[in-house]
Amino acid sequence: MSDNLKRILVTGANTGIGLALAKQLVADYGCHVYLGSRNAERGSRAVEDVKKNAGENVELLTIVSGLGQPNMQCNTPYSVR
């Protein structure tokens, strides 16, 4: 990833408006999108959809929520810049 590449987290991005936004951010604005999804399987399918139709700058961020505090888990190591 380029150091000047904008990185954006889109929650609920495995369907609907979130998925459309993720595609637009990758294709039209050249952003790197962290595709937030509570369901890893649907999130993985959405990542493949974005890669196929918009570009490669996308990765899945599985969002785990329960009774306690929400917890985000990235499938690949990353650091916040």
All heavy atoms as a GROMACS GRO file, in nm:
protein
  603
    1MET      N    1   0.083  -0.118   0.000
    1MET     CA    2   0.000   0.000   0.000
    1MET      C    3   0.088   0.124   0.000
    1MET      O    4   0.186   0.131   0.070
    1MET     CB    5  -0.088   0.003   0.123
    1MET     CG    6  -0.225  -0.052   0.103
    1MET     SD    7  -0.330  -0.032   0.247
    1MET     CE    8  -0.265  -0.158   0.354
    2SER      N    9   0.046   0.221  -0.075
    2SER     CA   10   0.116   0.349  -0.079
    2SER      C   11   0.092   0.424   0.052
    2SER      O   12  -0.013   0.416   0.112
    2SER     CB   13   0.064   0.430  -0.197
    2SER     OG   14   0.113   0.561  -0.190
    3ASP      N   15   0.193   0.499   0.097
    3ASP     CA   16   0.178   0.574   0.221
    3ASP      C   17   0.073   0.684   0.212
    3ASP      O   18   0.017   0.724   0.313
    3ASP     CB   19   0.312   0.636   0.262
    3ASP     CG   20   0.404   0.531   0.322
    3ASP    OD1   21   0.353   0.428   0.370
    3ASP    OD2   22   0.525   0.553   0.321
    4ASN      N   23   0.046   0.735   0.092
    4ASN     CA   24  -0.053   0.841   0.078
    4ASN      C   25  -0.191   0.790   0.037
    4ASN      O   26  -0.280   0.867   0.009
    4ASN     CB   27  -0.004   0.948  -0.019
    4ASN     CG   28   0.020   0.892  -0.158
    4ASN    OD1   29   0.000   0.774  -0.183
    4ASN    ND2   30   0.066   0.976  -0.248
    5LEU      N   31  -0.209   0.659   0.036
    5LEU     CA   32  -0.337   0.598   0.001
    5LEU      C   33  -0.435   0.617   0.116
    5LEU      O   34  -0.404   0.588   0.232
    5LEU     CB   35  -0.317   0.449  -0.026
    5LEU     CG   36  -0.435   0.371  -0.079
    5LEU    CD1   37  -0.473   0.420  -0.219
    5LEU    CD2   38  -0.399   0.223  -0.086
    6LYS      N   39  -0.554   0.667   0.086
    6LYS     CA   40  -0.656   0.684   0.190
    6LYS      C   41  -0.713   0.548   0.227
    6LYS      O   42  -0.747   0.468   0.142
    6LYS     CB   43  -0.766   0.777   0.141
    6LYS     CG   44  -0.719   0.917   0.125
    6LYS     CD   45  -0.830   1.010   0.089
    6LYS     CE   46  -0.770   1.149   0.074
    6LYS     NZ   47  -0.865   1.246   0.033
    7ARG      N   48  -0.722   0.524   0.358
    7ARG     CA   49  -0.775   0.398   0.410
    7ARG      C   50  -0.907   0.427   0.480
    7ARG      O   51  -0.914   0.514   0.566
    7ARG     CB   52  -0.676   0.337   0.508
    7ARG     CG   53  -0.548   0.294   0.441
    7ARG     CD   54  -0.442   0.265   0.546
    7ARG     NE   55  -0.316   0.229   0.485
    7ARG     CZ   56  -0.226   0.317   0.442
    7ARG    NH1   57  -0.248   0.446   0.453
    7ARG    NH2   58  -0.114   0.276   0.387
    8ILE      N   59  -1.009   0.351   0.442
    8ILE     CA   60  -1.143   0.378   0.494
    8ILE      C   61  -1.208   0.248   0.540
    8ILE      O   62  -1.204   0.148   0.469
    8ILE     CB   63  -1.231   0.445   0.386
    8ILE    CG1   64  -1.168   0.577   0.344
    8ILE    CG2   65  -1.374   0.463   0.434
    8ILE    CD1   66  -1.236   0.646   0.230
    9LEU      N   67  -1.269   0.252   0.659
    9LEU     CA   68  -1.346   0.138   0.708
    9LEU      C   69  -1.492   0.162   0.674
    9LEU      O   70  -1.549   0.265   0.710
    9LEU     CB   71  -1.330   0.125   0.860
    9LEU     CG   72  -1.427   0.031   0.931
    9LEU    CD1   73  -1.409  -0.113   0.882
    9LEU    CD2   74  -1.408   0.038   1.082
   10VAL      N   75  -1.551   0.067   0.603
   10VAL     CA   76  -1.694   0.072   0.572
   10VAL      C   77  -1.759  -0.044   0.646
   10VAL      O   78  -1.731  -0.160   0.617
   10VAL     CB   79  -1.720   0.061   0.419
   10VAL    CG1   80  -1.870   0.066   0.391
   10VAL    CG2   81  -1.648   0.170   0.343
   11THR      N   82  -1.843  -0.012   0.744
   11THR     CA   83  -1.912  -0.117   0.818
   11THR      C   84  -2.039  -0.159   0.745
   11THR      O   85  -2.096  -0.081   0.669
   11THR     CB   86  -1.947  -0.070   0.961
   11THR    OG1   87  -2.034   0.043   0.953
   11THR    CG2   88  -1.823  -0.036   1.039
   12GLY      N   89  -2.078  -0.283   0.765
   12GLY     CA   90  -2.198  -0.334   0.696
   12GLY      C   91  -2.177  -0.340   0.546
   12GLY      O   92  -2.272  -0.321   0.469
   13ALA      N   93  -2.055  -0.367   0.505
   13ALA     CA   94  -2.020  -0.355   0.363
   13ALA      C   95  -2.034  -0.486   0.286
   13ALA      O   96  -1.993  -0.492   0.170
   13ALA     CB   97  -1.877  -0.303   0.351
   14ASN      N   98  -2.093  -0.587   0.345
   14ASN     CA   99  -2.109  -0.711   0.271
   14ASN      C  100  -2.234  -0.712   0.183
   14ASN      O  101  -2.249  -0.799   0.098
   14ASN     CB  102  -2.106  -0.832   0.364
   14ASN     CG  103  -2.216  -0.830   0.466
   14ASN    OD1  104  -2.240  -0.728   0.529
   14ASN    ND2  105  -2.284  -0.943   0.484
   15THR      N  106  -2.324  -0.613   0.201
   15THR     CA  107  -2.445  -0.605   0.117
   15THR      C  108  -2.488  -0.459   0.102
   15THR      O  109  -2.440  -0.371   0.173
   15THR     CB  110  -2.564  -0.681   0.180
   15THR    OG1  111  -2.595  -0.623   0.306
   15THR    CG2  112  -2.537  -0.829   0.194
   16GLY      N  113  -2.580  -0.437   0.013
   16GLY     CA  114  -2.651  -0.310   0.001
   16GLY      C  115  -2.564  -0.187  -0.020
   16GLY      O  116  -2.468  -0.187  -0.095
   17ILE      N  117  -2.602  -0.081   0.052
   17ILE     CA  118  -2.536   0.048   0.037
   17ILE      C  119  -2.389   0.040   0.077
   17ILE      O  120  -2.302   0.099   0.012
   17ILE     CB  121  -2.609   0.156   0.120
   17ILE    CG1  122  -2.748   0.181   0.061
   17ILE    CG2  123  -2.529   0.286   0.125
   17ILE    CD1  124  -2.836   0.268   0.146
   18GLY      N  125  -2.358  -0.035   0.182
   18GLY     CA  126  -2.219  -0.049   0.226
   18GLY      C  127  -2.132  -0.112   0.119
   18GLY      O  128  -2.019  -0.067   0.095
   19LEU      N  129  -2.181  -0.214   0.053
   19LEU     CA  130  -2.107  -0.280  -0.055
   19LEU      C  131  -2.089  -0.186  -0.173
   19LEU      O  132  -1.981  -0.176  -0.231
   19LEU     CB  133  -2.177  -0.409  -0.097
   19LEU     CG  134  -2.112  -0.489  -0.210
   19LEU    CD1  135  -1.968  -0.526  -0.176
   19LEU    CD2  136  -2.194  -0.613  -0.241
   20ALA      N  137  -2.195  -0.116  -0.209
   20ALA     CA  138  -2.188  -0.020  -0.320
   20ALA      C  139  -2.087   0.090  -0.289
   20ALA      O  140  -2.008   0.131  -0.377
   20ALA     CB  141  -2.325   0.040  -0.349
   21LEU      N  142  -2.086   0.138  -0.164
   21LEU     CA  143  -1.992   0.241  -0.124
   21LEU      C  144  -1.849   0.190  -0.130
   21LEU      O  145  -1.759   0.259  -0.180
   21LEU     CB  146  -2.024   0.290   0.018
   21LEU     CG  147  -1.927   0.393   0.077
   21LEU    CD1  148  -1.924   0.519  -0.007
   21LEU    CD2  149  -1.965   0.424   0.220
   22ALA      N  150  -1.826   0.068  -0.082
   22ALA     CA  151  -1.692   0.009  -0.087
   22ALA      C  152  -1.641   0.002  -0.231
   22ALA      O  153  -1.526   0.039  -0.260
   22ALA     CB  154  -1.693  -0.130  -0.023
   23LYS      N  155  -1.726  -0.044  -0.322
   23LYS     CA  156  -1.687  -0.051  -0.463
   23LYS      C  157  -1.654   0.086  -0.520
   23LYS      O  158  -1.555   0.104  -0.591
   23LYS     CB  159  -1.799  -0.114  -0.546
   23LYS     CG  160  -1.818  -0.261  -0.523
   23LYS     CD  161  -1.934  -0.312  -0.607
   23LYS     CE  162  -1.965  -0.457  -0.582
   23LYS     NZ  163  -2.080  -0.503  -0.660
   24GLN      N  164  -1.736   0.184  -0.489
   24GLN     CA  165  -1.714   0.319  -0.540
   24GLN      C  166  -1.585   0.379  -0.485
   24GLN      O  167  -1.510   0.444  -0.558
   24GLN     CB  168  -1.832   0.409  -0.507
   24GLN     CG  169  -1.821   0.547  -0.570
   24GLN     CD  170  -1.944   0.632  -0.549
   24GLN    OE1  171  -2.025   0.605  -0.461
   24GLN    NE2  172  -1.958   0.734  -0.630
   25LEU      N  173  -1.559   0.360  -0.358
   25LEU     CA  174  -1.437   0.414  -0.297
   25LEU      C  175  -1.312   0.354  -0.360
   25LEU      O  176  -1.213   0.424  -0.383
   25LEU     CB  177  -1.437   0.391  -0.146
   25LEU     CG  178  -1.536   0.475  -0.066
   25LEU    CD1  179  -1.547   0.423   0.077
   25LEU    CD2  180  -1.497   0.622  -0.068
   26VAL      N  181  -1.315   0.225  -0.389
   26VAL     CA  182  -1.201   0.159  -0.452
   26VAL      C  183  -1.186   0.201  -0.597
   26VAL      O  184  -1.079   0.243  -0.641
   26VAL     CB  185  -1.213   0.005  -0.441
   26VAL    CG1  186  -1.106  -0.064  -0.524
   26VAL    CG2  187  -1.204  -0.040  -0.295
   27ALA      N  188  -1.296   0.194  -0.673
   27ALA     CA  189  -1.289   0.219  -0.817
   27ALA      C  190  -1.273   0.366  -0.852
   27ALA      O  191  -1.191   0.402  -0.937
   27ALA     CB  192  -1.415   0.164  -0.885
   28ASP      N  193  -1.350   0.453  -0.789
   28ASP     CA  194  -1.355   0.593  -0.831
   28ASP      C  195  -1.261   0.684  -0.754
   28ASP      O  196  -1.223   0.790  -0.804
   28ASP     CB  197  -1.498   0.647  -0.818
   28ASP     CG  198  -1.596   0.576  -0.909
   28ASP    OD1  199  -1.552   0.505  -1.002
   28ASP    OD2  200  -1.717   0.590  -0.886
   29TYR      N  201  -1.225   0.646  -0.632
   29TYR     CA  202  -1.143   0.734  -0.548
   29TYR      C  203  -1.008   0.675  -0.512
   29TYR      O  204  -0.929   0.740  -0.443
   29TYR     CB  205  -1.221   0.773  -0.421
   29TYR     CG  206  -1.345   0.851  -0.455
   29TYR    CD1  207  -1.468   0.788  -0.466
   29TYR    CD2  208  -1.338   0.988  -0.479
   29TYR    CE1  209  -1.583   0.860  -0.499
   29TYR    CE2  210  -1.452   1.060  -0.512
   29TYR     CZ  211  -1.574   0.995  -0.522
   29TYR     OH  212  -1.686   1.067  -0.556
   30GLY      N  213  -0.981   0.552  -0.555
   30GLY     CA  214  -0.851   0.491  -0.531
   30GLY      C  215  -0.819   0.466  -0.384
   30GLY      O  216  -0.703   0.462  -0.346
   31CYS      N  217  -0.920   0.447  -0.303
   31CYS     CA  218  -0.900   0.425  -0.159
   31CYS      C  219  -0.873   0.277  -0.132
   31CYS      O  220  -0.910   0.190  -0.210
   31CYS     CB  221  -1.025   0.465  -0.082
   31CYS     SG  222  -1.066   0.639  -0.097
   32HIS      N  223  -0.810   0.251  -0.018
   32HIS     CA  224  -0.800   0.115   0.033
   32HIS      C  225  -0.914   0.099   0.134
   32HIS      O  226  -0.922   0.175   0.230
   32HIS     CB  227  -0.666   0.089   0.101
   32HIS     CG  228  -0.653  -0.051   0.149
   32HIS    ND1  229  -0.604  -0.151   0.068
   32HIS    CD2  230  -0.687  -0.110   0.265
   32HIS    CE1  231  -0.606  -0.265   0.135
   32HIS    NE2  232  -0.658  -0.243   0.255
   33VAL      N  233  -1.000   0.003   0.111
   33VAL     CA  234  -1.119  -0.014   0.194
   33VAL      C  235  -1.104  -0.137   0.283
   33VAL      O  236  -1.070  -0.246   0.237
   33VAL     CB  237  -1.246  -0.028   0.106
   33VAL    CG1  238  -1.367  -0.067   0.190
   33VAL    CG2  239  -1.273   0.102   0.032
   34TYR      N  240  -1.129  -0.115   0.413
   34TYR     CA  241  -1.145  -0.226   0.507
   34TYR      C  242  -1.294  -0.255   0.508
   34TYR      O  243  -1.374  -0.174   0.553
   34TYR     CB  244  -1.095  -0.187   0.646
   34TYR     CG  245  -0.947  -0.158   0.649
   34TYR    CD1  246  -0.901  -0.028   0.646
   34TYR    CD2  247  -0.854  -0.262   0.652
   34TYR    CE1  248  -0.765  -0.001   0.647
   34TYR    CE2  249  -0.719  -0.236   0.653
   34TYR     CZ  250  -0.675  -0.105   0.651
   34TYR     OH  251  -0.540  -0.079   0.651
   35LEU      N  252  -1.331  -0.369   0.452
   35LEU     CA  253  -1.471  -0.406   0.437
   35LEU      C  254  -1.518  -0.472   0.567
   35LEU      O  255  -1.477  -0.582   0.599
   35LEU     CB  256  -1.485  -0.501   0.318
   35LEU     CG  257  -1.626  -0.533   0.271
   35LEU    CD1  258  -1.628  -0.550   0.121
   35LEU    CD2  259  -1.681  -0.655   0.339
   36GLY      N  260  -1.599  -0.399   0.644
   36GLY     CA  261  -1.646  -0.449   0.773
   36GLY      C  262  -1.768  -0.536   0.757
   36GLY      O  263  -1.866  -0.499   0.692
   37SER      N  264  -1.762  -0.654   0.818
   37SER     CA  265  -1.874  -0.748   0.811
   37SER      C  266  -1.877  -0.831   0.939
   37SER      O  267  -1.773  -0.873   0.987
   37SER     CB  268  -1.858  -0.840   0.690
   37SER     OG  269  -1.960  -0.938   0.688
   38ARG      N  270  -1.997  -0.854   0.993
   38ARG     CA  271  -2.009  -0.940   1.111
   38ARG      C  272  -2.003  -1.087   1.073
   38ARG      O  273  -1.976  -1.172   1.157
   38ARG     CB  274  -2.138  -0.910   1.186
   38ARG     CG  275  -2.136  -0.776   1.254
   38ARG     CD  276  -2.262  -0.751   1.331
   38ARG     NE  277  -2.374  -0.741   1.237
   38ARG     CZ  278  -2.501  -0.754   1.270
   38ARG    NH1  279  -2.536  -0.777   1.395
   38ARG    NH2  280  -2.596  -0.741   1.180
   39ASN      N  281  -2.029  -1.118   0.947
   39ASN     CA  282  -2.029  -1.256   0.900
   39ASN      C  283  -1.908  -1.275   0.807
   39ASN      O  284  -1.904  -1.217   0.698
   39ASN     CB  285  -2.160  -1.286   0.827
   39ASN     CG  286  -2.168  -1.429   0.780
   39ASN    OD1  287  -2.094  -1.471   0.693
   39ASN    ND2  288  -2.263  -1.503   0.836
   40ALA      N  289  -1.812  -1.356   0.850
   40ALA     CA  290  -1.688  -1.373   0.774
   40ALA      C  291  -1.712  -1.432   0.635
   40ALA      O  292  -1.647  -1.390   0.537
   40ALA     CB  293  -1.590  -1.460   0.853
   41GLU      N  294  -1.803  -1.525   0.623
   41GLU     CA  295  -1.828  -1.588   0.493
   41GLU      C  296  -1.888  -1.488   0.394
   41GLU      O  297  -1.842  -1.477   0.280
   41GLU     CB  298  -1.923  -1.708   0.511
   41GLU     CG  299  -1.947  -1.784   0.382
   41GLU     CD  300  -2.037  -1.905   0.404
   41GLU    OE1  301  -2.025  -1.970   0.511
   41GLU    OE2  302  -2.119  -1.932   0.315
   42ARG      N  303  -1.989  -1.414   0.438
   42ARG     CA  304  -2.050  -1.312   0.349
   42ARG      C  305  -1.951  -1.200   0.321
   42ARG      O  306  -1.946  -1.146   0.210
   42ARG     CB  307  -2.178  -1.258   0.410
   42ARG     CG  308  -2.291  -1.359   0.406
   42ARG     CD  309  -2.421  -1.299   0.448
   42ARG     NE  310  -2.413  -1.251   0.586
   42ARG     CZ  311  -2.508  -1.262   0.674
   42ARG    NH1  312  -2.623  -1.317   0.641
   42ARG    NH2  313  -2.493  -1.217   0.797
   43GLY      N  314  -1.870  -1.166   0.420
   43GLY     CA  315  -1.767  -1.065   0.400
   43GLY      C  316  -1.665  -1.107   0.297
   43GLY      O  317  -1.624  -1.028   0.211
   44SER      N  318  -1.623  -1.233   0.301
   44SER     CA  319  -1.526  -1.285   0.203
   44SER      C  320  -1.583  -1.280   0.062
   44SER      O  321  -1.513  -1.244  -0.034
   44SER     CB  322  -1.486  -1.429   0.238
   44SER     OG  323  -1.413  -1.432   0.357
   45ARG      N  324  -1.711  -1.315   0.049
   45ARG     CA  325  -1.775  -1.308  -0.083
   45ARG      C  326  -1.781  -1.163  -0.132
   45ARG      O  327  -1.759  -1.135  -0.250
   45ARG     CB  328  -1.915  -1.368  -0.079
   45ARG     CG  329  -1.914  -1.519  -0.073
   45ARG     CD  330  -2.050  -1.579  -0.105
   45ARG     NE  331  -2.155  -1.531  -0.016
   45ARG     CZ  332  -2.206  -1.597   0.086
   45ARG    NH1  333  -2.159  -1.717   0.116
   45ARG    NH2  334  -2.302  -1.546   0.160
   46ALA      N  335  -1.809  -1.071  -0.042
   46ALA     CA  336  -1.815  -0.929  -0.079
   46ALA      C  337  -1.677  -0.878  -0.120
   46ALA      O  338  -1.666  -0.801  -0.218
   46ALA     CB  339  -1.870  -0.847   0.037
   47VAL      N  340  -1.572  -0.919  -0.050
   47VAL     CA  341  -1.436  -0.879  -0.088
   47VAL      C  342  -1.405  -0.927  -0.230
   47VAL      O  343  -1.351  -0.852  -0.312
   47VAL     CB  344  -1.332  -0.932   0.013
   47VAL    CG1  345  -1.191  -0.922  -0.042
   47VAL    CG2  346  -1.343  -0.856   0.145
   48GLU      N  347  -1.439  -1.050  -0.260
   48GLU     CA  348  -1.416  -1.103  -0.395
   48GLU      C  349  -1.496  -1.025  -0.499
   48GLU      O  350  -1.447  -0.998  -0.609
   48GLU     CB  351  -1.448  -1.252  -0.401
   48GLU     CG  352  -1.353  -1.337  -0.321
   48GLU     CD  353  -1.206  -1.311  -0.356
   48GLU    OE1  354  -1.172  -1.307  -0.475
   48GLU    OE2  355  -1.126  -1.294  -0.261
   49ASP      N  356  -1.617  -0.986  -0.465
   49ASP     CA  357  -1.701  -0.905  -0.554
   49ASP      C  358  -1.635  -0.770  -0.581
   49ASP      O  359  -1.627  -0.726  -0.696
   49ASP     CB  360  -1.839  -0.887  -0.491
   49ASP     CG  361  -1.937  -0.812  -0.580
   49ASP    OD1  362  -1.911  -0.795  -0.701
   49ASP    OD2  363  -2.042  -0.770  -0.528
   50VAL      N  364  -1.586  -0.706  -0.477
   50VAL     CA  365  -1.520  -0.576  -0.494
   50VAL      C  366  -1.396  -0.592  -0.580
   50VAL      O  367  -1.372  -0.515  -0.674
   50VAL     CB  368  -1.484  -0.512  -0.358
   50VAL    CG1  369  -1.398  -0.387  -0.377
   50VAL    CG2  370  -1.610  -0.478  -0.279
   51LYS      N  371  -1.314  -0.694  -0.551
   51LYS     CA  372  -1.192  -0.717  -0.629
   51LYS      C  373  -1.223  -0.742  -0.776
   51LYS      O  374  -1.153  -0.692  -0.864
   51LYS     CB  375  -1.113  -0.833  -0.571
   51LYS     CG  376  -1.044  -0.799  -0.441
   51LYS     CD  377  -0.962  -0.915  -0.389
   51LYS     CE  378  -0.886  -0.876  -0.263
   51LYS     NZ  379  -0.803  -0.985  -0.212
   52LYS      N  380  -1.327  -0.818  -0.801
   52LYS     CA  381  -1.365  -0.851  -0.939
   52LYS      C  382  -1.418  -0.729  -1.014
   52LYS      O  383  -1.390  -0.710  -1.132
   52LYS     CB  384  -1.471  -0.962  -0.938
   52LYS     CG  385  -1.518  -1.003  -1.076
   52LYS     CD  386  -1.622  -1.113  -1.066
   52LYS     CE  387  -1.676  -1.147  -1.203
   52LYS     NZ  388  -1.787  -1.242  -1.197
   53ASN      N  389  -1.494  -0.644  -0.946
   53ASN     CA  390  -1.565  -0.536  -1.014
   53ASN      C  391  -1.509  -0.396  -0.992
   53ASN      O  392  -1.548  -0.304  -1.064
   53ASN     CB  393  -1.712  -0.538  -0.971
   53ASN     CG  394  -1.782  -0.662  -1.016
   53ASN    OD1  395  -1.794  -0.688  -1.135
   53ASN    ND2  396  -1.827  -0.744  -0.922
   54ALA      N  397  -1.420  -0.379  -0.893
   54ALA     CA  398  -1.375  -0.243  -0.863
   54ALA      C  399  -1.224  -0.229  -0.851
   54ALA      O  400  -1.169  -0.125  -0.883
   54ALA     CB  401  -1.441  -0.194  -0.735
   55GLY      N  402  -1.156  -0.331  -0.800
   55GLY     CA  403  -1.011  -0.322  -0.782
   55GLY      C  404  -0.965  -0.401  -0.661
   55GLY      O  405  -1.045  -0.452  -0.584
   56GLU      N  406  -0.835  -0.410  -0.646
   56GLU     CA  407  -0.773  -0.496  -0.546
   56GLU      C  408  -0.757  -0.433  -0.407
   56GLU      O  409  -0.725  -0.503  -0.312
   56GLU     CB  410  -0.635  -0.540  -0.595
   56GLU     CG  411  -0.640  -0.630  -0.716
   56GLU     CD  412  -0.695  -0.768  -0.684
   56GLU    OE1  413  -0.659  -0.823  -0.577
   56GLU    OE2  414  -0.774  -0.820  -0.762
   57ASN      N  415  -0.778  -0.304  -0.392
   57ASN     CA  416  -0.750  -0.235  -0.266
   57ASN      C  417  -0.862  -0.254  -0.164
   57ASN      O  418  -0.927  -0.159  -0.122
   57ASN     CB  419  -0.727  -0.086  -0.291
   57ASN     CG  420  -0.593  -0.059  -0.351
   57ASN    OD1  421  -0.498  -0.134  -0.328
   57ASN    ND2  422  -0.582   0.047  -0.428
   58VAL      N  423  -0.883  -0.377  -0.122
   58VAL     CA  424  -0.988  -0.408  -0.026
   58VAL      C  425  -0.946  -0.528   0.057
   58VAL      O  426  -0.877  -0.617   0.006
   58VAL     CB  427  -1.123  -0.435  -0.097
   58VAL    CG1  428  -1.115  -0.553  -0.190
   58VAL    CG2  429  -1.236  -0.452   0.003
   59GLU      N  430  -0.980  -0.527   0.184
   59GLU     CA  431  -0.958  -0.645   0.268
   59GLU      C  432  -1.069  -0.654   0.372
   59GLU      O  433  -1.130  -0.555   0.408
   59GLU     CB  434  -0.821  -0.644   0.332
   59GLU     CG  435  -0.796  -0.535   0.432
   59GLU     CD  436  -0.653  -0.537   0.484
   59GLU    OE1  437  -0.623  -0.620   0.572
   59GLU    OE2  438  -0.574  -0.455   0.436
   60LEU      N  439  -1.092  -0.776   0.416
   60LEU     CA  440  -1.199  -0.803   0.510
   60LEU      C  441  -1.158  -0.768   0.652
   60LEU      O  442  -1.048  -0.799   0.696
   60LEU     CB  443  -1.238  -0.952   0.504
   60LEU     CG  444  -1.347  -0.997   0.601
   60LEU    CD1  445  -1.477  -0.923   0.578
   60LEU    CD2  446  -1.367  -1.147   0.588
   61LEU      N  447  -1.248  -0.704   0.723
   61LEU     CA  448  -1.232  -0.677   0.865
   61LEU      C  449  -1.357  -0.734   0.931
   61LEU      O  450  -1.466  -0.680   0.917
   61LEU     CB  451  -1.222  -0.527   0.891
   61LEU     CG  452  -1.191  -0.485   1.033
   61LEU    CD1  453  -1.046  -0.519   1.066
   61LEU    CD2  454  -1.211  -0.336   1.049
   62THR      N  455  -1.342  -0.849   0.997
   62THR     CA  456  -1.455  -0.914   1.061
   62THR      C  457  -1.486  -0.843   1.193
   62THR      O  458  -1.398  -0.829   1.277
   62THR     CB  459  -1.426  -1.063   1.087
   62THR    OG1  460  -1.390  -1.124   0.963
   62THR    CG2  461  -1.547  -1.132   1.144
   63ILE      N  462  -1.608  -0.798   1.208
   63ILE     CA  463  -1.650  -0.727   1.328
   63ILE      C  464  -1.727  -0.824   1.417
   63ILE      O  465  -1.830  -0.877   1.377
   63ILE     CB  466  -1.736  -0.605   1.292
   63ILE    CG1  467  -1.655  -0.510   1.205
   63ILE    CG2  468  -1.789  -0.537   1.418
   63ILE    CD1  469  -1.734  -0.396   1.146
   64VAL      N  470  -1.673  -0.847   1.535
   64VAL     CA  471  -1.733  -0.939   1.630
   64VAL      C  472  -1.800  -0.855   1.738
   64VAL      O  473  -1.735  -0.774   1.803
   64VAL     CB  474  -1.627  -1.032   1.693
   64VAL    CG1  475  -1.691  -1.126   1.793
   64VAL    CG2  476  -1.554  -1.108   1.585
   65SER      N  477  -1.930  -0.873   1.754
   65SER     CA  478  -1.999  -0.799   1.859
   65SER      C  479  -2.081  -0.895   1.943
   65SER      O  480  -2.127  -0.997   1.895
   65SER     CB  481  -2.088  -0.690   1.799
   65SER     OG  482  -2.188  -0.748   1.718
   66GLY      N  483  -2.095  -0.862   2.067
   66GLY     CA  484  -2.171  -0.946   2.158
   66GLY      C  485  -2.227  -0.860   2.269
   66GLY      O  486  -2.251  -0.740   2.252
   67LEU      N  487  -2.242  -0.917   2.385
   67LEU     CA  488  -2.297  -0.843   2.497
   67LEU      C  489  -2.197  -0.742   2.553
   67LEU      O  490  -2.236  -0.642   2.610
   67LEU     CB  491  -2.340  -0.939   2.608
   67LEU     CG  492  -2.453  -1.034   2.571
   67LEU    CD1  493  -2.478  -1.132   2.684
   67LEU    CD2  494  -2.579  -0.956   2.539
   68GLY      N  495  -2.068  -0.770   2.537
   68GLY     CA  496  -1.966  -0.679   2.586
   68GLY      C  497  -1.933  -0.573   2.482
   68GLY      O  498  -2.014  -0.538   2.396
   69GLN      N  499  -1.813  -0.523   2.488
   69GLN     CA  500  -1.768  -0.421   2.393
   69GLN      C  501  -1.746  -0.485   2.256
   69GLN      O  502  -1.700  -0.598   2.246
   69GLN     CB  503  -1.637  -0.359   2.441
   69GLN     CG  504  -1.650  -0.280   2.568
   69GLN     CD  505  -1.723  -0.149   2.545
   69GLN    OE1  506  -1.761  -0.114   2.434
   69GLN    NE2  507  -1.744  -0.075   2.651
   70PRO      N  508  -1.779  -0.411   2.148
   70PRO     CA  509  -1.749  -0.462   2.014
   70PRO      C  510  -1.599  -0.485   1.998
   70PRO      O  511  -1.519  -0.415   2.059
   70PRO     CB  512  -1.797  -0.351   1.922
   70PRO     CG  513  -1.891  -0.270   2.004
   70PRO     CD  514  -1.845  -0.283   2.146
   71ASN      N  515  -1.563  -0.580   1.917
   71ASN     CA  516  -1.423  -0.613   1.893
   71ASN      C  517  -1.403  -0.631   1.743
   71ASN      O  518  -1.479  -0.702   1.680
   71ASN     CB  519  -1.388  -0.743   1.968
   71ASN     CG  520  -1.243  -0.782   1.953
   71ASN    OD1  521  -1.160  -0.699   1.919
   71ASN    ND2  522  -1.215  -0.907   1.977
   72MET      N  523  -1.301  -0.568   1.687
   72MET     CA  524  -1.274  -0.583   1.545
   72MET      C  525  -1.151  -0.670   1.526
   72MET      O  526  -1.052  -0.653   1.594
   72MET     CB  527  -1.250  -0.446   1.480
   72MET     CG  528  -1.373  -0.362   1.477
   72MET     SD  529  -1.343  -0.212   1.386
   72MET     CE  530  -1.455  -0.102   1.466
   73GLN      N  531  -1.160  -0.765   1.434
   73GLN     CA  532  -1.050  -0.854   1.405
   73GLN      C  533  -1.021  -0.849   1.256
   73GLN      O  534  -1.109  -0.873   1.175
   73GLN     CB  535  -1.086  -0.997   1.443
   73GLN     CG  536  -1.120  -1.014   1.590
   73GLN     CD  537  -1.169  -1.154   1.620
   73GLN    OE1  538  -1.215  -1.225   1.533
   73GLN    NE2  539  -1.161  -1.191   1.746
   74CYS      N  540  -0.899  -0.818   1.223
   74CYS     CA  541  -0.859  -0.813   1.083
   74CYS      C  542  -0.799  -0.947   1.046
   74CYS      O  543  -0.727  -1.007   1.126
   74CYS     CB  544  -0.758  -0.700   1.061
   74CYS     SG  545  -0.720  -0.672   0.889
   75ASN      N  546  -0.827  -0.996   0.927
   75ASN     CA  547  -0.776  -1.125   0.884
   75ASN      C  548  -0.626  -1.120   0.853
   75ASN      O  549  -0.563  -1.222   0.845
   75ASN     CB  550  -0.854  -1.174   0.762
   75ASN     CG  551  -0.997  -1.201   0.797
   75ASN    OD1  552  -1.033  -1.206   0.914
   75ASN    ND2  553  -1.081  -1.218   0.699
   76THR      N  554  -0.573  -1.002   0.831
   76THR     CA  555  -0.430  -0.986   0.808
   76THR      C  556  -0.379  -0.879   0.902
   76THR      O  557  -0.452  -0.787   0.937
   76THR     CB  558  -0.401  -0.944   0.662
   76THR    OG1  559  -0.472  -0.825   0.634
   76THR    CG2  560  -0.440  -1.053   0.564
   77PRO      N  561  -0.253  -0.891   0.945
   77PRO     CA  562  -0.200  -0.789   1.036
   77PRO      C  563  -0.201  -0.650   0.971
   77PRO      O  564  -0.178  -0.637   0.851
   77PRO     CB  565  -0.056  -0.836   1.059
   77PRO     CG  566  -0.052  -0.978   1.019
   77PRO     CD  567  -0.158  -0.995   0.914
   78TYR      N  568  -0.230  -0.550   1.049
   78TYR     CA  569  -0.229  -0.413   0.999
   78TYR      C  570  -0.196  -0.318   1.112
   78TYR      O  571  -0.204  -0.354   1.227
   78TYR     CB  572  -0.364  -0.375   0.936
   78TYR     CG  573  -0.475  -0.358   1.036
   78TYR    CD1  574  -0.512  -0.233   1.079
   78TYR    CD2  575  -0.542  -0.467   1.087
   78TYR    CE1  576  -0.613  -0.216   1.172
   78TYR    CE2  577  -0.643  -0.452   1.179
   78TYR     CZ  578  -0.678  -0.326   1.221
   78TYR     OH  579  -0.778  -0.310   1.312
   79SER      N  580  -0.159  -0.200   1.076
   79SER     CA  581  -0.134  -0.098   1.177
   79SER      C  582  -0.206   0.029   1.135
   79SER      O  583  -0.219   0.057   1.016
   79SER     CB  584   0.016  -0.071   1.193
   79SER     OG  585   0.069  -0.022   1.073
   80VAL      N  586  -0.252   0.103   1.231
   80VAL     CA  587  -0.322   0.229   1.203
   80VAL      C  588  -0.219   0.337   1.186
   80VAL      O  589  -0.126   0.350   1.263
   80VAL     CB  590  -0.418   0.262   1.318
   80VAL    CG1  591  -0.486   0.396   1.294
   80VAL    CG2  592  -0.519   0.152   1.337
   81ARG      N  593  -0.233   0.415   1.080
   81ARG     CA  594  -0.139   0.523   1.052
   81ARG      C  595  -0.203   0.656   1.079
   81ARG      O  596  -0.312   0.681   1.056
   81ARG     CB  597  -0.093   0.518   0.907
   81ARG     CG  598  -0.018   0.391   0.880
   81ARG     CD  599   0.019   0.386   0.734
   81ARG     NE  600   0.063   0.252   0.706
   81ARG     CZ  601   0.179   0.222   0.656
   81ARG    NH1  602   0.262   0.315   0.625
   81ARG    NH2  603   0.211   0.099   0.633
   0.00000   0.00000   0.00000
